[in-house]
Amino acid sequence: MEAITANDIDVGTMLRSKNPRIAARLPAVVVRGLERVVHQRELRSFLREVDGCGGCEFVERALERLGITVEVTGAENLPVSPRFVMCANHPTGGIDGLLLMQLLCRRYGGLRVPANDLLLGLTGLAELLIPINKYGSNRDRIARLVEGYSAPWPILVFPAGRTARVRGGAVVGGALREYPWNKAFVKLARRSHRVILPVGISGRNSARFYAIWKLRRVLGITLNLEMLLLMDELVRQRGSTRQIVIAPPVDPESSRGDVVVAQHLRRMTERLTANERPSVRGRLTGEKERVACP
């Protein structure tokens, strides 16, 4: 995968390469508007600033630039051994990953995250990724995941695979709902003898983001138009305070099946960010107490 440089961040060039006919018909004012939405100038500046930074250093520099404050509850539940799987809800997008990466980097010196192999172009993150080819064979994906889970690092997963959306009709203040969680992380955790660490992370995107999602559903538009706003949503988080709540580790062994365990963990992380705290606490040293799945 060829590295993405600051000069590669060019909305006009990207549009012409993807769809020359549409790009030729777009007024210059529309292109400039898209450049502002994706924060083209700021992205270029950041990539020049972090050129040569890799892994945990890249994560630290990105969050330093955003100036986000983090409050962590339940840090005593972090296992002593790094061989665990951290599963989390996904309320806002890329910032969720950066904040949890920072937490794991500071505690364990590294981590691994299963992610689309297109992200390998961001060389600063490449060493932290388990690259998955979304369009590759199922056998290849499984092989890469098994290899990644065998590494001596914590694994960070967002099993929903996409950001949460609001429940009901309210786009302002409505509760967020995770998409159904993929069960694969439960099976991989069990096979690699890792406990699962449920983590809730606070946050939400703007009302505009959810309004566009609802509107396109009403109009029958399948293209995820709101996803174009994710970079702008990330920048809007600048200077905010986010909460991370860590529950005690969960043993992935269960007689009720991986799907049931995955959805149990999904509900748990949603409760953690709804001001419900885990009632069982681990110890500061030694092996953590494990909470059985239903």
The 8 nearest C-alpha neighbors of each residue, nearest first, counted from 0:
[[1, 120, 119, 2, 117, 116, 118, 3],
 [0, 2, 120, 3, 119, 122, 121, 4],
 [1, 3, 120, 122, 121, 4, 0, 119],
 [4, 2, 120, 121, 7, 1, 5, 122],
 [5, 3, 7, 6, 2, 46, 8, 47],
 [4, 6, 43, 7, 46, 8, 47, 3],
 [5, 7, 4, 8, 43, 9, 3, 46],
 [8, 6, 4, 5, 9, 3, 12, 43],
 [9, 7, 6, 5, 39, 43, 10, 4],
 [8, 10, 12, 11, 7, 13, 39, 6],
 [11, 9, 13, 12, 34, 14, 8, 30],
 [10, 12, 14, 13, 9, 15, 30, 22],
 [11, 13, 15, 9, 14, 10, 16, 7],
 [14, 12, 10, 16, 11, 15, 17, 9],
 [13, 15, 17, 11, 16, 12, 22, 18],
 [16, 14, 19, 12, 22, 18, 13, 17],
 [15, 17, 13, 14, 18, 19, 12, 11],
 [18, 16, 14, 15, 13, 19, 22, 12],
 [17, 19, 15, 20, 21, 14, 16, 22],
 [18, 20, 15, 22, 21, 23, 16, 17],
 [21, 19, 23, 22, 18, 24, 15, 25],
 [20, 22, 24, 23, 19, 18, 25, 14],
 [23, 21, 19, 15, 25, 24, 20, 14],
 [22, 24, 20, 21, 25, 19, 15, 26],
 [25, 23, 21, 22, 26, 20, 19, 27],
 [24, 26, 22, 23, 21, 29, 27, 30],
 [27, 25, 28, 29, 24, 30, 23, 22],
 [26, 28, 30, 29, 31, 25, 32, 11],
 [27, 29, 31, 26, 30, 32, 25, 33],
 [30, 28, 32, 31, 27, 26, 33, 25],
 [31, 29, 33, 27, 32, 28, 34, 11],
 [30, 32, 34, 28, 29, 33, 27, 35],
 [33, 31, 29, 35, 30, 34, 28, 36],
 [32, 34, 36, 30, 35, 31, 37, 29],
 [35, 33, 31, 39, 32, 37, 36, 38],
 [34, 36, 38, 32, 33, 37, 39, 31],
 [37, 35, 33, 38, 34, 231, 32, 228],
 [36, 38, 34, 39, 230, 35, 231, 33],
 [39, 37, 35, 41, 36, 40, 34, 42],
 [38, 40, 42, 34, 37, 41, 43, 8],
 [41, 39, 43, 42, 38, 44, 34, 35],
 [40, 42, 44, 38, 43, 39, 45, 46],
 [43, 41, 45, 39, 44, 40, 38, 46],
 [42, 44, 5, 46, 40, 41, 45, 39],
 [43, 45, 41, 47, 42, 46, 48, 40],
 [44, 46, 48, 42, 47, 43, 41, 49],
 [47, 45, 43, 49, 48, 5, 44, 50],
 [48, 46, 50, 44, 45, 49, 5, 43],
 [47, 49, 45, 46, 50, 44, 43, 51],
 [50, 48, 52, 46, 47, 51, 45, 57],
 [49, 51, 47, 52, 48, 46, 123, 4],
 [50, 52, 49, 53, 123, 122, 48, 57],
 [53, 51, 49, 57, 50, 123, 56, 54],
 [52, 54, 123, 57, 56, 124, 55, 51],
 [55, 53, 124, 57, 56, 123, 126, 127],
 [54, 56, 58, 57, 104, 59, 53, 109],
 [55, 57, 59, 58, 54, 53, 52, 60],
 [56, 58, 53, 60, 52, 54, 55, 59],
 [59, 57, 55, 61, 56, 60, 97, 62],
 [60, 58, 56, 62, 61, 57, 63, 55],
 [61, 59, 63, 57, 58, 62, 56, 64],
 [62, 60, 58, 64, 63, 59, 57, 65],
 [63, 61, 65, 64, 59, 60, 66, 58],
 [62, 64, 60, 66, 65, 61, 59, 67],
 [63, 65, 62, 61, 66, 60, 237, 45],
 [64, 66, 237, 62, 63, 67, 238, 61],
 [67, 65, 238, 63, 64, 237, 62, 68],
 [66, 68, 238, 239, 65, 240, 237, 62],
 [67, 69, 240, 239, 241, 66, 70, 238],
 [70, 68, 241, 240, 242, 71, 67, 243],
 [69, 71, 242, 243, 241, 72, 68, 240],
 [72, 70, 243, 244, 242, 69, 74, 73],
 [71, 73, 244, 74, 245, 243, 70, 242],
 [72, 74, 245, 75, 76, 244, 246, 71],
 [75, 73, 76, 77, 72, 245, 71, 244],
 [76, 74, 73, 283, 77, 281, 282, 280],
 [77, 75, 281, 247, 74, 73, 78, 246],
 [76, 78, 75, 74, 79, 245, 247, 73],
 [79, 77, 80, 287, 76, 286, 81, 248],
 [78, 80, 81, 285, 77, 286, 284, 287],
 [79, 81, 78, 82, 83, 286, 153, 77],
 [82, 80, 153, 152, 83, 79, 107, 151],
 [83, 81, 153, 80, 193, 152, 151, 84],
 [82, 84, 193, 194, 153, 81, 195, 154],
 [83, 85, 154, 195, 196, 153, 155, 86],
 [84, 86, 196, 155, 195, 197, 154, 156],
 [87, 85, 156, 197, 157, 198, 196, 155],
 [88, 86, 198, 157, 199, 197, 89, 268],
 [87, 89, 199, 268, 157, 90, 200, 269],
 [88, 90, 162, 163, 91, 157, 92, 87],
 [91, 89, 163, 162, 203, 202, 88, 92],
 [90, 92, 203, 204, 162, 89, 202, 95],
 [93, 91, 94, 95, 162, 89, 90, 229],
 [94, 92, 96, 95, 97, 233, 91, 229],
 [93, 95, 97, 96, 92, 98, 233, 91],
 [96, 94, 93, 98, 97, 92, 99, 89],
 [95, 97, 93, 99, 94, 98, 100, 92],
 [96, 98, 94, 100, 99, 95, 101, 58],
 [99, 97, 101, 100, 95, 96, 94, 102],
 [98, 100, 102, 101, 96, 97, 103, 95],
 [101, 99, 97, 103, 102, 98, 104, 96],
 [100, 102, 104, 98, 99, 103, 105, 97],
 [101, 103, 99, 100, 105, 104, 106, 98],
 [104, 102, 106, 100, 105, 101, 107, 99],
 [105, 103, 108, 109, 101, 107, 106, 102],
 [104, 106, 102, 103, 108, 107, 101, 109],
 [105, 107, 103, 104, 108, 102, 109, 101],
 [108, 106, 104, 109, 103, 105, 81, 110],
 [109, 107, 104, 105, 106, 103, 110, 55],
 [108, 110, 104, 107, 103, 152, 55, 111],
 [111, 109, 153, 152, 154, 127, 103, 104],
 [110, 112, 127, 154, 128, 129, 155, 153],
 [111, 113, 128, 155, 129, 154, 114, 127],
 [114, 112, 129, 128, 130, 131, 156, 111],
 [115, 113, 130, 131, 112, 129, 116, 128],
 [114, 116, 131, 117, 130, 118, 132, 133],
 [115, 117, 130, 131, 118, 119, 132, 114],
 [118, 116, 119, 115, 120, 0, 130, 132],
 [117, 119, 120, 116, 121, 115, 125, 114],
 [120, 118, 125, 121, 117, 116, 122, 0],
 [119, 121, 2, 3, 118, 122, 1, 0],
 [122, 120, 119, 123, 118, 124, 3, 2],
 [121, 123, 125, 124, 120, 119, 2, 53],
 [124, 122, 53, 121, 57, 54, 52, 125],
 [123, 125, 54, 122, 127, 126, 121, 53],
 [126, 124, 122, 119, 128, 127, 123, 121],
 [125, 127, 128, 124, 54, 53, 123, 122],
 [128, 126, 111, 125, 124, 54, 110, 112],
 [129, 127, 112, 111, 125, 130, 126, 113],
 [128, 130, 113, 112, 147, 114, 111, 131],
 [131, 129, 116, 114, 128, 115, 113, 132],
 [130, 132, 115, 116, 114, 140, 133, 129],
 [131, 133, 135, 134, 116, 115, 130, 140],
 [132, 134, 135, 131, 115, 116, 140, 136],
 [135, 133, 132, 136, 131, 137, 140, 115],
 [136, 134, 132, 133, 137, 139, 140, 131],
 [135, 137, 139, 138, 140, 134, 132, 133],
 [136, 138, 140, 139, 141, 135, 142, 134],
 [139, 137, 141, 136, 140, 142, 135, 143],
 [138, 140, 142, 136, 137, 141, 143, 135],
 [141, 139, 137, 143, 142, 138, 131, 144],
 [140, 142, 144, 138, 143, 139, 145, 137],
 [141, 143, 139, 145, 140, 144, 138, 146],
 [144, 142, 146, 140, 141, 145, 147, 139],
 [145, 143, 147, 141, 146, 142, 148, 140],
 [144, 146, 148, 142, 147, 143, 141, 149],
 [145, 147, 143, 149, 144, 148, 142, 150],
 [148, 146, 144, 149, 145, 150, 129, 143],
 [147, 149, 145, 150, 146, 144, 191, 154],
 [148, 150, 146, 147, 145, 151, 191, 152],
 [149, 151, 148, 147, 152, 146, 82, 111],
 [152, 150, 82, 149, 81, 153, 148, 110],
 [153, 151, 110, 81, 150, 82, 154, 111],
 [152, 154, 110, 81, 83, 82, 84, 111],
 [153, 155, 84, 111, 112, 110, 85, 152],
 [154, 156, 85, 112, 84, 86, 111, 153],
 [157, 155, 86, 158, 85, 112, 154, 87],
 [156, 158, 87, 159, 160, 86, 88, 89],
 [159, 157, 180, 181, 160, 156, 86, 184],
 [160, 158, 180, 178, 161, 157, 179, 181],
 [159, 161, 158, 157, 162, 180, 181, 178],
 [162, 160, 159, 163, 89, 178, 92, 157],
 [161, 163, 89, 90, 92, 91, 164, 160],
 [164, 162, 177, 90, 176, 175, 89, 178],
 [163, 165, 175, 176, 166, 162, 209, 177],
 [166, 164, 175, 174, 173, 176, 170, 167],
 [165, 167, 174, 175, 176, 173, 168, 164],
 [168, 166, 169, 165, 173, 174, 170, 175],
 [167, 169, 170, 166, 173, 165, 213, 171],
 [170, 168, 173, 171, 167, 172, 165, 166],
 [169, 171, 206, 173, 209, 210, 172, 165],
 [172, 170, 169, 206, 173, 205, 209, 165],
 [171, 173, 170, 174, 169, 206, 165, 175],
 [172, 174, 169, 165, 171, 170, 166, 175],
 [175, 173, 165, 166, 172, 176, 167, 164],
 [176, 174, 165, 164, 166, 163, 173, 177],
 [177, 175, 163, 164, 165, 166, 178, 174],
 [178, 176, 163, 179, 159, 175, 164, 88],
 [177, 179, 159, 180, 163, 176, 161, 162],
 [180, 178, 159, 177, 181, 262, 265, 158],
 [181, 179, 159, 158, 261, 182, 178, 262],
 [180, 182, 158, 183, 159, 179, 261, 184],
 [181, 183, 258, 261, 185, 184, 257, 180],
 [184, 182, 186, 185, 181, 187, 257, 158],
 [183, 185, 187, 186, 182, 188, 181, 158],
 [186, 184, 188, 183, 187, 182, 257, 251],
 [185, 187, 189, 183, 188, 184, 190, 257],
 [188, 186, 184, 190, 189, 185, 191, 183],
 [189, 187, 193, 185, 191, 186, 190, 184],
 [188, 190, 192, 186, 187, 191, 251, 193],
 [189, 191, 187, 192, 188, 186, 193, 185],
 [190, 192, 188, 189, 193, 187, 148, 149],
 [193, 191, 189, 190, 188, 194, 82, 83],
 [194, 192, 83, 188, 191, 82, 189, 84],
 [193, 195, 83, 250, 249, 248, 84, 251],
 [196, 194, 84, 249, 248, 83, 85, 197],
 [195, 197, 248, 85, 84, 86, 249, 198],
 [198, 196, 86, 246, 85, 87, 268, 245],
 [199, 197, 245, 87, 244, 268, 86, 246],
 [198, 200, 268, 244, 271, 272, 87, 243],
 [201, 199, 243, 242, 272, 244, 88, 198],
 [202, 200, 242, 272, 241, 243, 199, 90],
 [201, 203, 90, 91, 241, 200, 204, 242],
 [204, 202, 91, 90, 205, 201, 175, 163],
 [203, 205, 91, 232, 208, 206, 202, 90],
 [204, 206, 207, 208, 203, 209, 232, 171],
 [205, 207, 170, 209, 208, 171, 210, 204],
 [206, 208, 210, 205, 209, 211, 170, 204],
 [209, 207, 205, 206, 211, 210, 225, 204],
 [208, 210, 212, 206, 211, 207, 170, 213],
 [211, 209, 207, 213, 212, 208, 206, 214],
 [212, 210, 214, 209, 213, 208, 225, 215],
 [213, 211, 209, 210, 215, 214, 225, 216],
 [212, 214, 210, 216, 211, 215, 209, 217],
 [215, 213, 211, 217, 216, 212, 210, 218],
 [214, 216, 220, 218, 217, 212, 213, 219],
 [217, 215, 219, 213, 218, 214, 220, 212],
 [216, 218, 214, 215, 219, 213, 220, 212],
 [219, 217, 215, 216, 220, 214, 213, 221],
 [218, 220, 216, 217, 215, 221, 214, 222],
 [221, 219, 215, 218, 222, 216, 217, 223],
 [220, 222, 219, 223, 215, 216, 224, 218],
 [221, 223, 224, 220, 215, 225, 226, 219],
 [224, 222, 225, 226, 221, 212, 227, 220],
 [223, 225, 226, 222, 227, 211, 212, 215],
 [226, 224, 227, 223, 228, 208, 211, 212],
 [225, 227, 228, 229, 224, 223, 208, 230],
 [228, 226, 225, 229, 224, 230, 37, 223],
 [227, 229, 226, 231, 225, 230, 232, 36],
 [230, 228, 232, 226, 231, 227, 233, 92],
 [231, 229, 233, 232, 37, 228, 234, 38],
 [230, 232, 234, 228, 233, 229, 36, 37],
 [231, 233, 229, 235, 230, 234, 228, 204],
 [234, 232, 230, 231, 236, 235, 229, 94],
 [233, 235, 231, 236, 232, 237, 230, 65],
 [234, 236, 232, 233, 237, 231, 238, 205],
 [237, 235, 234, 233, 239, 238, 232, 67],
 [238, 236, 65, 235, 234, 239, 66, 67],
 [237, 239, 67, 66, 236, 65, 240, 68],
 [240, 238, 67, 236, 237, 68, 241, 66],
 [239, 241, 68, 69, 67, 238, 242, 70],
 [242, 240, 69, 201, 70, 68, 202, 239],
 [243, 241, 70, 201, 200, 69, 71, 244],
 [242, 244, 200, 71, 199, 70, 72, 245],
 [245, 243, 72, 199, 198, 73, 71, 271],
 [244, 246, 198, 73, 72, 74, 197, 76],
 [245, 247, 197, 277, 198, 73, 76, 248],
 [246, 248, 76, 281, 280, 289, 196, 249],
 [249, 247, 196, 289, 195, 194, 290, 246],
 [250, 248, 290, 195, 289, 194, 291, 251],
 [249, 251, 194, 252, 291, 289, 290, 195],
 [252, 250, 189, 185, 249, 253, 194, 195],
 [251, 253, 250, 189, 254, 292, 291, 185],
 [254, 252, 255, 251, 256, 292, 260, 293],
 [253, 255, 256, 252, 257, 293, 292, 260],
 [256, 254, 253, 259, 257, 260, 293, 258],
 [257, 255, 259, 258, 254, 253, 260, 252],
 [256, 258, 260, 259, 182, 185, 261, 186],
 [257, 259, 261, 182, 260, 256, 262, 181],
 [258, 260, 262, 257, 261, 256, 263, 255],
 [259, 261, 263, 257, 258, 262, 264, 292],
 [262, 260, 258, 264, 263, 182, 259, 257],
 [261, 263, 265, 259, 264, 260, 266, 258],
 [264, 262, 260, 266, 261, 265, 259, 267],
 [263, 265, 267, 261, 262, 266, 260, 268],
 [266, 264, 262, 267, 268, 263, 261, 269],
 [267, 265, 269, 263, 264, 268, 270, 262],
 [266, 268, 264, 270, 265, 269, 263, 271],
 [269, 267, 199, 271, 265, 270, 266, 198],
 [268, 270, 266, 267, 271, 272, 265, 199],
 [271, 269, 273, 267, 268, 272, 275, 266],
 [270, 272, 268, 275, 199, 269, 273, 276],
 [271, 273, 199, 270, 274, 269, 201, 200],
 [272, 274, 270, 271, 275, 269, 201, 276],
 [275, 273, 272, 271, 276, 270, 244, 269],
 [276, 274, 271, 270, 273, 277, 272, 269],
 [275, 277, 271, 274, 278, 244, 246, 270],
 [278, 276, 279, 246, 275, 280, 247, 271],
 [277, 279, 276, 280, 246, 247, 275, 281],
 [280, 278, 277, 247, 281, 290, 246, 288],
 [281, 279, 247, 278, 76, 282, 277, 288],
 [280, 282, 287, 76, 288, 247, 75, 283],
 [283, 281, 284, 287, 75, 280, 76, 285],
 [282, 284, 75, 281, 285, 76, 287, 77],
 [285, 283, 282, 286, 79, 287, 78, 75],
 [284, 286, 287, 79, 282, 283, 78, 80],
 [287, 285, 288, 79, 78, 284, 282, 281],
 [288, 286, 281, 282, 78, 289, 285, 76],
 [287, 289, 281, 286, 290, 247, 248, 280],
 [290, 288, 248, 249, 250, 287, 291, 247],
 [289, 291, 249, 248, 250, 292, 247, 288],
 [292, 290, 250, 249, 289, 293, 251, 253],
 [291, 293, 260, 253, 290, 249, 250, 251],
 [292, 291, 260, 255, 263, 253, 259, 254]]
